[in-house]
């Protein structure tokens, strides 16, 4: 197949990451959707894809064209005739289902389903996720193989997802179950968050020049004004580079004032 967008023949150097869930596409209808599903899987650290009775057979060159370099996932695809065969070696299987009807099963959110999948894999069990055909979804016979159903809490007025989007939601939630990226982070690049000492050094510089120019001439109000300035700079995480810029601003203002006075 052609090289992916990675610029490397054979696409990105993907391989299984631990005991990850198997993504099972039941009766997929379009090669392009299989390719974009592989791309979504790669984003979330999923690797194992199985196809059940793909409408146009397998392999299909068009799938590689839309996989954006997730070639190795497509090359490792396994094909089965029935859902029964595709899940036979798995211990737990969950089915995605937008509108479960006439079925008595546990229904989980994507986040809840990902948590249960992770818990099972940590115990050494093999797990799978069933995704139905693009137009019709899974039927009741398909869902009979599932231990539980996963339903995404989306806008009830519009819950339409294509196949790759549906897989991406689960891949993302799966990845988050072991991701330790902080929910909030200040990107400082080459600088660093200023220490209290660096901030105090700037405050001394600022207050000295504010005294010199007469801004703090009201001795009664001076403590409160200095406090307000200090609160302003400690409310967020000022960087050392920003403080250097502010030092320059204060120095330049003071220098300009002296020139005008001279």
NORSUL-V471169 format. One record per residue. N is the residue number from 0. PHI is phi in radians with two decimals (none if undefined). NEAR is the number of other C-alpha atoms within 12 Angstrom. D_FIRST is the distance of its C-alpha to the first C-alpha in whole Angstrom. Layout:
BEGIN
n->N phi->PHI near->NEAR d_first->D_FIRST
n->N phi->PHI near->NEAR d_first->D_FIRST
END
This chain:
BEGIN
n->0 phi->none near->23 d_first->0
n->1 phi->-1.23 near->21 d_first->4
n->2 phi->-1.16 near->21 d_first->7
n->3 phi->-1.42 near->24 d_first->9
n->4 phi->-1.19 near->19 d_first->12
n->5 phi->-1.20 near->17 d_first->13
n->6 phi->1.43 near->14 d_first->13
n->7 phi->-1.94 near->17 d_first->11
n->8 phi->-1.06 near->18 d_first->8
n->9 phi->1.56 near->24 d_first->7
n->10 phi->1.41 near->29 d_first->9
n->11 phi->-1.23 near->24 d_first->13
n->12 phi->-1.38 near->20 d_first->15
n->13 phi->-1.42 near->26 d_first->16
n->14 phi->-2.72 near->22 d_first->18
n->15 phi->-1.04 near->20 d_first->21
n->16 phi->-1.92 near->21 d_first->24
n->17 phi->1.12 near->19 d_first->27
n->18 phi->-1.57 near->25 d_first->28
n->19 phi->-1.65 near->37 d_first->26
n->20 phi->-1.09 near->44 d_first->26
n->21 phi->-1.57 near->44 d_first->24
n->22 phi->-1.67 near->48 d_first->22
n->23 phi->-1.99 near->48 d_first->23
n->24 phi->-1.69 near->47 d_first->22
n->25 phi->-1.61 near->41 d_first->24
n->26 phi->0.86 near->36 d_first->23
n->27 phi->-1.10 near->38 d_first->21
n->28 phi->-1.83 near->28 d_first->21
n->29 phi->-2.28 near->31 d_first->18
n->30 phi->-1.04 near->31 d_first->14
n->31 phi->-1.07 near->27 d_first->14
n->32 phi->-1.21 near->35 d_first->17
n->33 phi->-1.16 near->51 d_first->15
n->34 phi->-1.12 near->39 d_first->13
n->35 phi->-1.20 near->32 d_first->16
n->36 phi->-1.16 near->47 d_first->17
n->37 phi->-1.05 near->49 d_first->15
n->38 phi->-1.08 near->39 d_first->16
n->39 phi->-1.10 near->36 d_first->19
n->40 phi->-1.05 near->46 d_first->19
n->41 phi->-1.06 near->39 d_first->18
n->42 phi->-1.07 near->31 d_first->21
n->43 phi->-1.77 near->32 d_first->23
n->44 phi->1.32 near->34 d_first->22
n->45 phi->-1.69 near->39 d_first->21
n->46 phi->-2.30 near->36 d_first->18
n->47 phi->-1.47 near->38 d_first->19
n->48 phi->-2.11 near->41 d_first->18
n->49 phi->-2.17 near->38 d_first->19
n->50 phi->-2.00 near->42 d_first->19
n->51 phi->-1.93 near->34 d_first->22
n->52 phi->0.84 near->26 d_first->22
n->53 phi->-1.05 near->30 d_first->20
n->54 phi->-0.95 near->21 d_first->21
n->55 phi->-1.82 near->19 d_first->18
n->56 phi->1.37 near->22 d_first->17
n->57 phi->-2.79 near->29 d_first->14
n->58 phi->-1.44 near->24 d_first->11
n->59 phi->-2.31 near->26 d_first->10
n->60 phi->-1.02 near->21 d_first->7
n->61 phi->-1.09 near->23 d_first->10
n->62 phi->-1.12 near->35 d_first->10
n->63 phi->-1.14 near->34 d_first->7
n->64 phi->-1.16 near->27 d_first->9
n->65 phi->-1.85 near->30 d_first->12
n->66 phi->-1.46 near->38 d_first->11
n->67 phi->0.92 near->35 d_first->12
n->68 phi->1.71 near->35 d_first->10
n->69 phi->-1.47 near->45 d_first->12
n->70 phi->-1.07 near->42 d_first->8
n->71 phi->-1.14 near->33 d_first->11
n->72 phi->-1.13 near->38 d_first->13
n->73 phi->-1.18 near->45 d_first->11
n->74 phi->-1.18 near->29 d_first->10
n->75 phi->-1.67 near->21 d_first->14
n->76 phi->-1.02 near->30 d_first->15
n->77 phi->-1.94 near->26 d_first->18
n->78 phi->-2.03 near->29 d_first->19
n->79 phi->-2.27 near->24 d_first->23
n->80 phi->-1.46 near->21 d_first->25
n->81 phi->-2.37 near->21 d_first->28
n->82 phi->-1.12 near->36 d_first->28
n->83 phi->-0.92 near->22 d_first->31
n->84 phi->-1.21 near->20 d_first->28
n->85 phi->-1.21 near->33 d_first->26
n->86 phi->-1.88 near->38 d_first->29
n->87 phi->-1.02 near->17 d_first->31
n->88 phi->-1.70 near->15 d_first->30
n->89 phi->-1.71 near->30 d_first->30
n->90 phi->-1.66 near->23 d_first->34
n->91 phi->-2.37 near->30 d_first->34
n->92 phi->-2.34 near->38 d_first->32
n->93 phi->-2.08 near->43 d_first->32
n->94 phi->-1.95 near->49 d_first->31
n->95 phi->-1.42 near->45 d_first->31
n->96 phi->-2.64 near->40 d_first->33
n->97 phi->-1.23 near->33 d_first->35
n->98 phi->-2.43 near->23 d_first->38
n->99 phi->-1.15 near->24 d_first->39
n->100 phi->-2.26 near->14 d_first->42
n->101 phi->0.96 near->11 d_first->44
n->102 phi->-2.25 near->20 d_first->42
n->103 phi->-1.83 near->14 d_first->44
n->104 phi->-2.61 near->21 d_first->42
n->105 phi->-1.16 near->21 d_first->42
n->106 phi->-1.97 near->28 d_first->40
n->107 phi->-2.05 near->26 d_first->38
n->108 phi->-1.34 near->25 d_first->37
n->109 phi->-1.06 near->35 d_first->33
n->110 phi->-1.18 near->24 d_first->35
n->111 phi->-1.15 near->25 d_first->37
n->112 phi->-1.14 near->36 d_first->35
n->113 phi->-1.09 near->39 d_first->33
n->114 phi->-1.12 near->25 d_first->36
n->115 phi->-1.21 near->33 d_first->36
n->116 phi->-1.09 near->40 d_first->33
n->117 phi->-1.12 near->30 d_first->33
n->118 phi->-1.07 near->22 d_first->37
n->119 phi->-1.18 near->23 d_first->36
n->120 phi->-1.18 near->26 d_first->33
n->121 phi->-1.15 near->18 d_first->35
n->122 phi->-1.56 near->15 d_first->37
n->123 phi->1.48 near->17 d_first->34
n->124 phi->-1.51 near->22 d_first->34
n->125 phi->-1.70 near->28 d_first->30
n->126 phi->-2.24 near->37 d_first->30
n->127 phi->-2.48 near->43 d_first->28
n->128 phi->-2.16 near->49 d_first->27
n->129 phi->-1.67 near->45 d_first->27
n->130 phi->-2.18 near->48 d_first->26
n->131 phi->-1.51 near->37 d_first->27
n->132 phi->-1.02 near->31 d_first->25
n->133 phi->-0.98 near->30 d_first->25
n->134 phi->-1.59 near->19 d_first->28
n->135 phi->-1.91 near->20 d_first->30
n->136 phi->1.31 near->29 d_first->30
n->137 phi->-1.31 near->35 d_first->31
n->138 phi->-1.68 near->27 d_first->34
n->139 phi->-1.08 near->23 d_first->37
n->140 phi->-1.16 near->17 d_first->36
n->141 phi->-1.10 near->34 d_first->32
n->142 phi->-1.24 near->36 d_first->34
n->143 phi->-1.12 near->24 d_first->37
n->144 phi->-1.43 near->30 d_first->34
n->145 phi->-1.60 near->35 d_first->35
n->146 phi->-1.33 near->29 d_first->37
n->147 phi->-2.81 near->33 d_first->37
n->148 phi->-1.95 near->38 d_first->36
n->149 phi->-2.04 near->37 d_first->34
n->150 phi->-2.21 near->31 d_first->35
n->151 phi->-1.39 near->32 d_first->35
n->152 phi->-1.39 near->22 d_first->38
n->153 phi->-1.86 near->15 d_first->37
n->154 phi->-0.98 near->11 d_first->39
n->155 phi->-1.09 near->11 d_first->41
n->156 phi->-1.42 near->7 d_first->41
n->157 phi->-2.81 near->10 d_first->37
n->158 phi->-2.06 near->16 d_first->35
n->159 phi->-1.51 near->21 d_first->32
n->160 phi->-2.18 near->26 d_first->28
n->161 phi->-1.43 near->27 d_first->25
n->162 phi->-1.05 near->40 d_first->23
n->163 phi->-1.11 near->35 d_first->21
n->164 phi->-1.11 near->25 d_first->24
n->165 phi->-1.08 near->39 d_first->26
n->166 phi->-1.21 near->44 d_first->24
n->167 phi->-1.07 near->29 d_first->24
n->168 phi->-1.01 near->32 d_first->28
n->169 phi->-1.22 near->46 d_first->28
n->170 phi->-1.09 near->37 d_first->25
n->171 phi->-1.13 near->27 d_first->27
n->172 phi->-1.14 near->30 d_first->30
n->173 phi->-1.07 near->37 d_first->29
n->174 phi->-1.07 near->30 d_first->28
n->175 phi->-1.14 near->23 d_first->32
n->176 phi->-1.11 near->26 d_first->34
n->177 phi->-2.26 near->21 d_first->33
n->178 phi->-1.51 near->13 d_first->33
n->179 phi->-1.92 near->9 d_first->36
n->180 phi->-1.10 near->10 d_first->35
n->181 phi->-1.09 near->10 d_first->39
n->182 phi->-1.12 near->8 d_first->39
n->183 phi->-2.48 near->7 d_first->41
n->184 phi->-2.59 near->11 d_first->40
n->185 phi->-1.60 near->14 d_first->42
n->186 phi->-1.48 near->13 d_first->39
n->187 phi->-1.80 near->15 d_first->42
n->188 phi->0.96 near->11 d_first->39
n->189 phi->-1.43 near->10 d_first->41
n->190 phi->-1.75 near->17 d_first->45
n->191 phi->-2.57 near->18 d_first->46
n->192 phi->-1.10 near->24 d_first->48
n->193 phi->-1.13 near->23 d_first->52
n->194 phi->-1.37 near->19 d_first->54
n->195 phi->-1.06 near->18 d_first->57
n->196 phi->-1.13 near->13 d_first->59
n->197 phi->-1.13 near->24 d_first->57
n->198 phi->-1.17 near->30 d_first->58
n->199 phi->-1.15 near->23 d_first->61
n->200 phi->-1.07 near->20 d_first->62
n->201 phi->-1.15 near->32 d_first->60
n->202 phi->-1.07 near->29 d_first->63
n->203 phi->-1.08 near->19 d_first->66
n->204 phi->-1.06 near->23 d_first->65
n->205 phi->-1.12 near->31 d_first->64
n->206 phi->-1.14 near->29 d_first->68
n->207 phi->-1.06 near->21 d_first->70
n->208 phi->-1.30 near->25 d_first->69
n->209 phi->-1.19 near->24 d_first->69
n->210 phi->-1.13 near->21 d_first->73
n->211 phi->-1.11 near->19 d_first->73
n->212 phi->-1.51 near->19 d_first->73
n->213 phi->1.61 near->15 d_first->75
n->214 phi->-1.10 near->17 d_first->72
n->215 phi->-1.83 near->21 d_first->73
n->216 phi->-1.19 near->18 d_first->77
n->217 phi->-1.40 near->14 d_first->78
n->218 phi->-1.10 near->13 d_first->78
n->219 phi->-1.21 near->10 d_first->78
n->220 phi->-1.54 near->13 d_first->75
n->221 phi->-0.95 near->18 d_first->73
n->222 phi->-1.01 near->16 d_first->72
n->223 phi->-1.18 near->14 d_first->71
n->224 phi->-1.17 near->20 d_first->69
n->225 phi->-1.15 near->26 d_first->68
n->226 phi->-1.06 near->16 d_first->66
n->227 phi->-1.06 near->16 d_first->65
n->228 phi->-1.12 near->22 d_first->63
n->229 phi->-1.14 near->23 d_first->62
n->230 phi->-1.04 near->17 d_first->60
n->231 phi->-1.03 near->15 d_first->58
n->232 phi->-1.46 near->27 d_first->57
n->233 phi->-1.70 near->21 d_first->56
n->234 phi->-1.18 near->11 d_first->55
n->235 phi->-2.07 near->15 d_first->51
n->236 phi->-1.81 near->23 d_first->50
n->237 phi->-1.27 near->29 d_first->51
n->238 phi->-1.60 near->26 d_first->49
n->239 phi->-1.06 near->26 d_first->51
n->240 phi->-1.14 near->22 d_first->49
n->241 phi->-1.11 near->23 d_first->51
n->242 phi->-1.12 near->30 d_first->54
n->243 phi->-1.09 near->23 d_first->54
n->244 phi->-1.11 near->15 d_first->53
n->245 phi->-1.17 near->23 d_first->56
n->246 phi->-0.99 near->26 d_first->58
n->247 phi->-1.10 near->18 d_first->58
n->248 phi->-1.07 near->18 d_first->59
n->249 phi->-1.10 near->25 d_first->62
n->250 phi->-1.10 near->22 d_first->63
n->251 phi->-1.16 near->16 d_first->62
n->252 phi->-1.08 near->19 d_first->64
n->253 phi->-1.14 near->24 d_first->67
n->254 phi->-1.11 near->17 d_first->67
n->255 phi->-1.11 near->15 d_first->67
n->256 phi->-1.13 near->17 d_first->70
n->257 phi->-1.13 near->14 d_first->72
n->258 phi->-1.12 near->10 d_first->72
n->259 phi->-1.14 near->9 d_first->73
n->260 phi->-1.21 near->9 d_first->76
n->261 phi->-1.27 near->7 d_first->77
END
